[in-house]
């Protein structure tokens, strides 16, 4: 019976080596506005992200691909993600005083593409 045990153990070991391991670093993540955050808090965080925060907010300006839907929540999501993707490897987070959250679902829609930086 010990020979059978060794064969099974060896087979399981070989199988474990052939199965791709997904690490947290490989997961695509975007930063979006938390649905429960009031609009006034989102607006304050949006203003910071597009100002001192250094997010690229050009695409949420009128006549740009991410202007519609024209809501504070949608614009904040785009700005939060822009900031997060630019600065996540330099210590930037997806917090915005609790107004944002991480998602693994790409929030892009239509011609509005949310950036993702590995």
N, C-alpha and C positions, 0 to 999 in steps of 0.2 A: 504494500500500500504506500510506502514512502516513495517509491519510484513514480507512482501515479501522482502523488502530491507535488513532487518536483516538476513533473511535466506540466501540470495545471498551473503551477506558480510561474514557470518559465513562459508558458503561453500567455498568461495574463500580463506579465511584464512586457512581452513583445507587443501585445496589443496596445498597452498604455503608451508605448513609445511611438506608435503609428497614428494615434488619434491626435489631431491638432489641439493644442491647448490654447484657449482664448484668455488672454490676460486683460485686465481692466484698461490698460493703455491702448489696446486695440479697438475698444468700443468707440464708435463715433458719438460725440456728445455735443449738444447745442445748449445754449443758455437762453431761456425765455421768461417772460413775465409770469409770475404766479397768478393763477386765476382768482385767488382770494384777496389779492392786494387791491385796495381802493385806488381809483383813478388819480386822486391827488398825490398819493405816495408814488405811484408809477410815474407821474409827470415830473416830480422832483428828481427821481432817479434817472429818468430819461434826459432831463436838462443837464444833469451832472455828466452822464455818459457821453452825450454829444458835445459837451463843453470841456471841462477840465479832465474828464475821463479819457478823451482822445479817440472815442469810437468814430467810425466812418458812417456818418448819418446822411450822406448825399442821396442814397437810394430811397430814403423815406420822405424826401422833399416832393412837392407837387410836380406832376408830370414825370416822375421817376418810377421805376418798376415796382417799388415796395411802398408807394404812397397809399395804395388801396389794399385792404380796407383802411380808411382814414380814422383809426381809433387810437387812443392813447395806449391801449394794451398791445396792439399790433406794432405800433411804432417803437414802444419800449422793448418788446421782444427782439426786434431787429437790432436796435442799438445795444441792448445787453449782450446779444450774441456777438456783435462786432467787437465790442470791448473784450469779451471773454476770449474769443479766438485770437485776438491780437496780443493779449497779455497773460494768458494762462500759463505760459512757460516762463514768465518773468514774475510770478507771484500774484497775478491778478486772479480774482475769483468770480464766481457767479452768485453773488450774495445780494448786493444792492440794498442793504438794510432789511433783508428778508423779502424783498419784492420780486426776487427771481428764483428760478429753479433749473436744474439740469434735466434734459430730456434726451433720450436716445432715438426719438422719432424726428426725422428731418422736418423742420417747420416750413421749409420752402413751399411756395404755392405759385402756380402759374409762371409768370416771368420773374417773380421775386425769388431769388436764390440766396439762401442763408449760407454764408461761408463756413467752411469747416477746415481747421488746420490740425493735422495729425500731431 
